[in-house]
Amino acid sequence: MKINEIAAQNYAWVERMGWHNKTPLEALALVASEVGEAINECRGDKPTDNFPEELADIVLRVLDIAYWQGIDMEKELLNKMQINEQRGTRCRVK
């Protein structure tokens, strides 16, 4: 399944749950809360078994916002990867 298809499927589920009652800022704050949950899963020497699920929550929240805002995430991700490749490293640590 492609990223935009996952975004559409997730968006439809969030819509069915009645959770599209937020501003973009509130939706971004929920992304930040998911990042916090992922951080909590990394407090030991290695991430817990729940860490992958928390990363998935982050991605799903971002995809929901992107779909809602009409953003083609497949295109944007590929474009950003190309920009990063052209940029190279900004600072090399020796």
Protein Blocks (a to p, Z undefined) as FASTA:
>chain_A
ZZklmmmmmmmmmmmnopacccfklmmmmmmmmmmmmmmmmmmmbdcfklmmmmmmmmmm
mmmmmmmnopafklmmmmmmmmmmmnmpabdcZZ
